[in-house]
Amino acid sequence: MDTEAQPTERDRSSRPSDAEEISDSGGPEDRSRFALVSRAAEWLPGGRITLTLLLCLLFLLLLSTFVVRPFQIPSGSMESGLRIGDRVLVNKLAYRFGSEPQRGDVVVFDGTGYFGDGDYVKRVVGVGGDHVVCCDREGRIEVNGRSVDESTFLYPGDSPSTVPFDVEVPAGTLFVLGDHRSDSSDSRDHLGSPGGGMIPLGGVIGRADWILWPTGHFTRLHRPGAYARVPGPESSEPDPVDGAHG
């Protein structure tokens, strides 16, 4: 005689359905979260729509604070690449986690106490330890003894600088210039100001990576290759006598 218990019809009917098992699998924590969201939506005027809008605004605020930030170009100092009214996207994570600005980067920085109140956008020409001179025999800027051909981004008709300078960039700072040199107030104009015209790394907000608006000017901003052959300050050496460049 088979003594193993056999399920009765009542046993089978009393078991929870698959749907019930799935719905219960979330646990009390999930149900508590859903209940909290529901209570918040009931408390707010407009209900879930208002709650969704508030969460979106919070997300955008966090994004702007820690990740990226739009910036409107206020002057013609970076023409012709960046024009008045252009809106660029500033990457605020570009110089986090050990990274630092490099020569050729377009950066947005807080100029308070150095350039004046407000934020500015300029191109990095020298980093900490660099020796920056203007100009060589051909009218070009020299960085660590290497002449730099800036023709790919310099405003048409502008010279690298009508103001001579010979500076050593202190560690932890940047020497910055506008691409439209004849219409730019930059490190050259503040050599006698507090900080000697240099921008502390702590004042850098981020790197301008994209032009977002107007749509016809939409593009990604790349670091030019003009500074690729510039040696580090510890290995600087003058250009060959003939001034040849690759």
Secondary structure, 3 states (H helix, E strand, C coil): CCCCCCCCHHHHHHCCCHHHHHHHCCHHHHHHHHHHHHHHHHHCCCCHHHHHHHHHHHHHHHHHHHCEEEEECCCCCCCCCCCCCCEEEEECCCCCCCCCCCCCCEEEEECCCCCCCCEEEEEEEEECCCEEEECCCCCCEEECCEEECCCCCCCCCCCCCCCCEEEECCCCEEEEECCCHHHCCCHHHHCCCCCCCCEEHHHEEEEEEEEEECHHHCEECCCCHHHCCCCCHHHCCCCCCCCCCC
